[in-house]
Amino acid sequence: MKRRTLLKGLGLGGLILSLDPAKEKPLRVAHLTDIHLKNKWNAPAHYADCLHHVQKQSPKVDFILNGGDIVFDMNKENISTINEQWKLSKSITQAESSIPMYYALGNHDIWWAEDNKGQAVYGKQYSMDQLQLTKPYYSFVKGGWKFIVLDSVHLDIDNTWYIGKLGDEQFAWLENELQSNQLPVCVLSHIPILTATLMIEDNIVNKWTMLGGDMHTDTAKIISLFYKHPQVKLCLSGHIHLRDKVTYNNVTYICNGAVSGAWWEGNRRETAPGYGVIDFYKDGSFTESYVNY
């Protein structure tokens, strides 16, 4: 039975209106990305403050989507430093937050130093072990929505740097996930699928330069897939440390700044350290905001 609300004092003569039950109890999610945790710059205390801030949200947050770059940087560190960064991340998260957290991998969570190739934890395996992930991409259903977590970071053809893409195997998996689902969909990636933040450069003369590591290189292919599946409503990302929102073909793409701001040195341009809060409704709509903590 639908809930009914009696409107009083509005000159409506006791008119009774029905409320849409799909709008009554949204699923509330916090999107934290680019934490870059290291035992420096007071980053541990700031991260704890952020987790406390999330837990004080009202209504309460049901779970956290962590968009990657969990530790400061695995690419240029030795194994002892990497172990320390992950130990710090897990200890603070476990001690300071009781909210479930789902993770995507960022480029700084991947071990690509040339002299580590012979080790079993080379590449993404180390971080996947830390996060207890069997695969770097996966999906789950909560609150009448399907959440798809992508692995958007891959080595370039020369194996010396990364680019944003899915690859054939993951793209086929994503296509199947969408074909077999009728629920509204939220997609989480570390590298943005589509963003306007790359236009914000200094000293532009007659062209912009966009690197393959800053935005997905298979954007057109992914957007074409989403166009065939209108249940895709929202795509969340980080990586750029700037906040923007782009709507294209009725899909909203949000780059939600960074918990670390400018890598724990204040604002990144006009974007202060923060996180996203999204309310998901069962009818496929959502509301969202970027929160400074």
N, C-alpha and C positions, 0 to 999 in steps of 0.2 A: 504494500500500500504506500502511495506517495505521501510524504510529509506535507502538512499544510500549515501555513502561517497566517494568523489573524492580524491584519493591519489595522492599527488603532490610531486615532488622533490625526488621520490624514484626510478626513472629509470623504472617506470612501464607504461610509455606512456599514462598517463591519464586513467589507468584502473579503472573501476568502480566496486566496490565490494558491495554485499548486506550484511547487518548486520542482525543477528537474533533478531527479536523484543523481544523475550523472555529474552534476555540478556541485554536489554537496560535500563530498569527502575526497579531495584530490590526494594523489600520492605525491609526497614532497621529497625532492631529491636535491642534494647539494653537489655541485660540480667543482671539485678541487683539482687544479692542474698546475704543473711546473712548480713543484715545491722546492726542488733542488736542495735537499737537506744535507748539511755539512756542519760539523762542530766548529763553526766560525761565524762571525758577524751577528752573534746572538740568534742565529737561525733556529736552534732547537726551541728556545723560549717563544719565538714568534710563531712557529708552527703549532706549539701547544696552545697559544692564545687563539689561533685560528680554529683549532678543533673545539675549544671551549665556546667560541663564538657561534660555531655551527650548532652546537648542542643547546644553545639558548634560544634558537629560532622558535617562534610560535606562529602557527602550529609546528610541531616537532618534525625534524627531518627523519624520513624513514630509512634512507641509506645514502651512501656517498659514492659518486662516480669519480674515481681518481684517473685523470687524463694523462698520466705519465710524466717523465722526468722526475721520478720519485726521489732519487738521490742526486747529488750535485753533478757528478760526471764520472762515469765508468770508463770512458774512452781513453783517458790519458793517465789513469791511475794504476798502481800495482795492486796485487790481490789483497794485501793487508789493509790498505786504505779503503778499498772497496768493501771488504768485510766490515770495517768499522762504520762506514756510512750506512750500510744496510742494517747493522745491529742497532744503530741509533734510530733509524727510521721505524723499525719494528717496535723498539722499546717505547718510544714516545706515542706511537699510534695506539699500542695496547694499553698504556698507562693512562692516557688522556682522553680516550674516546671509546664509547660503547656502541657506536653506530656501525652497522655492517658496511664494508667497503669493497667495491668492485674496481679492478685495475685494468688499464691499458698500458702498454709499454711505450716509453718515449725514447728518443734517440740517445739520451744520456743514461739510459738504463741498459745499454747494450755494450758488450765488451769487444771492441774491435781493434785493440792495439795489435800491431803486426806480430809481436813476439809471443802472443798468447794463443795462436792458432792451433797449436798442438794439444791444448788443454780441453778437457771435456766440457767445461763451462764456457768455452768461447762462444761469442755471439749472444743469443738471447737466453740460452739455457740457464745461466746463472740466475738471472732475475726471475725467470719462470719458476725455478726451484724455490727462490725466496718467497714468491707469492703463491706457491702451490698451484700453479697453472699447468695443465697438461698440454694446452695449445695457446698460442699468443692471440688467438681470436676465438670468440664464443658468443653465445646469446643466452638470455634468460627472460622470463616473463614475471612481471610484478604489476599489481594494481590495474590490470586490464591493458597494459602496454607491453610490447616486446622491445627489449633493449639489446642492441647488437654492438658488441665491442670489437673494433677492428684493429688489426696489426698494420699500421700505416708506414712503418720504417723499414727500409730494405737497402742493402748495399747496392751502389751503382755498378755499372758494368765493369769498371776497373777495380772494384773491391777496395777502394780507398776512402770512399765517402758514402753518405746515405742520400736516398731520395724518397719522396713520398709516393707510394703506390700500393696496390693490393697484390698484384701478380695473378697469374691465370688460375691457380688452384683456389686461392682465397676469393677471387671474384666469382668463380663458379659456385662456391659455398654460399656467398652472399646472395647470389641470384636464387639459389634454392631456398634459402631462409625466407626470402620475400615471397616467392611463389607459393610456399606452403603455409602462409600466415595471412590472416585477415585483421589482426589487431593493429592499432596505431603503433608506429615504430619510431623509436629514438635511437640514433646512431652515435656512438662515441669513437672518436679517433684522436690520436695525439696531433698529427699534422693536419691542418685544415683541409677539407675537401674543397671548400670555396671560401675565400675571404677577400675583403677590400683592404686589409691592413698593409698589404705589400705595396700599395700605392703611396704610402706615407714615407717618403724618402726626402732627403735634403738635396738641394742643388740639381734638381732635374732640369735638363735642357730640352731634349726632344723625344726622350723615350725612357721607359722604366725597365729595369733589369730584374727578372724574377728567377730565382734559383729553384732547381728541382727538389731541394730539401726544405723549401719554405711552404710549399703547397703541393697537394697531390698532382702528379704528372698525368694521371689517368682521370682527371676531373670530368672531362666530357663524357667518357664512357660510363662513369658512375652516375652522373646526372641523367644520362639517357636511360639507365636502368631505373632510377628513382621515378622518372616520368611515367614509366609503365606500371608503377606500383604506388598509387596515390596515398596508400596507408603510411608511407614515409612522411613524417611531419617535421622532425627536428634532428639536426646534426650538431653535436657539440665537439669542440676541439680546444686546443691550447697552442703551445709551441712558440707563438709569436710574442707572448707576454703583453699583448694589446687586446682591448675589448672592442669587438664589433659585431654587428648583426646584419646579415644579408638574406633577403628572401628572393628565391628564384624558383619558378614553376611550383609555387605554393609550398616549397620546402624552406624552412628557416635554418640558416647556418650561423651558429654563434661561436665566436672565438672568445673564451671567457678569461682573458687576462692571465694572471699568474698569482699564486699564493705568495711567491717570493718577490713579486714586483720586478724591479730591475736587478734580479739576482741578489736580493737583500740589500740593495743600495737605494731604496726609495722607489719613486714612481718610474715606470717605463713610459717615457713621454707623458701623455696625459692620463695614463691608466695607473691607478693606485693598486697596491697589493689587495687581492680580494678573491672572491669565489662566486659562482653562480648559484642561485636558488630557483628551482623550477617546480611548479605545481602541475601535475599531469592529471587530466580528467578523463574519465572513461569514454567520453564521446569523441576523443581524439584531439581536443583542444588543450592548450597549456598557457600558463602565464609564467613570466620569468623576470629576474632582476639580477644585477651585479652588485654584490655587497662588499663594501670595504670593512675590514675588521680592525 
